[in-house]
Amino acid sequence: MRLKITALFFVIISGLTSCQKEVLGKYYNIEDEKALHYIDFKEDGTFFHYYKKGSIKRSHSGKWTQENNKINILNWEEYSSEYLEIISGMGKAEFGITLGNQIFWIRGYFLNNTPDGSSPGSYIKEEDVSEVRIRRKKREEDREAYLKNKDTFYYPHTKNIRAIGIEESDSEGKAKNYDWKHFYITGELESEGGYSSDRKKGLWKYYYKNGQLKELGAFQDSLKVGTWDYFYDNGKLKESGVYIYVKKGSIDKISENSSSKYYLTKKRGPWKYYDTDGKLIRTKEFLSRGKAYDSLYLSWSDHKDKASVVSQREERIKEDEKDYSDYKASLTNKK
């Protein structure tokens, strides 16, 4: 099952990356084949960050520390164009901007800019660059082949674009895949994000008609998961909190492609609400941890003992909430 596999993945990765010696050395960012872009983590606790493309050459250095599966850097200049594009949606972020704090999450031979590993601004360990580059090239070729068949969908009886994306045939009929954009009937962008087999997956952004961000968060099987932020149309934060999985059907019937039929997600823990000026006005506590299936990753089959299930899920939730809190704090100076 997907949840069980994901849990196992995190356990394995945590074990592999707990030692500092696993981090030392060069990590390359290969999103732009024409650019030389790497970080060199040295044994004395310093790093050297280098970027060169054409006549543009940038470099800087500083200190780094490791905390379990995270690398913390206090003096960081951002050169990754794909990651800059992501954080620009949360405020102004230009090439070479100095960030007050940068965190990298260790995921095997990757260093990711986001705690869930979804950021395309990844750095890859030097000895694994060739293999990863080959795999990425093949995946990109496949993706480009699909994108040539990208469809445009219109509102009925109009020439107004309703959505742009890829719709493919599968065993159940037509299914959305890859990146999609949806539009208001008046032409403004309404939302954008990814699909997998007709289910929303990964980071999604929703917008007001004036272009301001309305909602920001992640989906798994079209279910809201993890941290979600909601905004007023003036750009100020409206509410923020965490969604978790809750079982609603027979665990024996769950398959990799049908978890949304047997799970739902609910608000859990503290949710914060703000006024139109961004001032915190109240905090509401949503309780559901007593349920055996209250989880972000683990499934019932991992542990038959209910107490141990709840306990380990509590720890997993705490770790994820700290990761996302650290990530949100690291965005402060990226605006």
Order of alpha helices (4+ residues) and beta strands (2+ residues): alpha-beta-beta-beta-beta-beta-beta-alpha-beta-beta-beta-beta-alpha-beta-beta-beta-beta-beta-beta-beta-beta-alpha-beta-beta-alpha
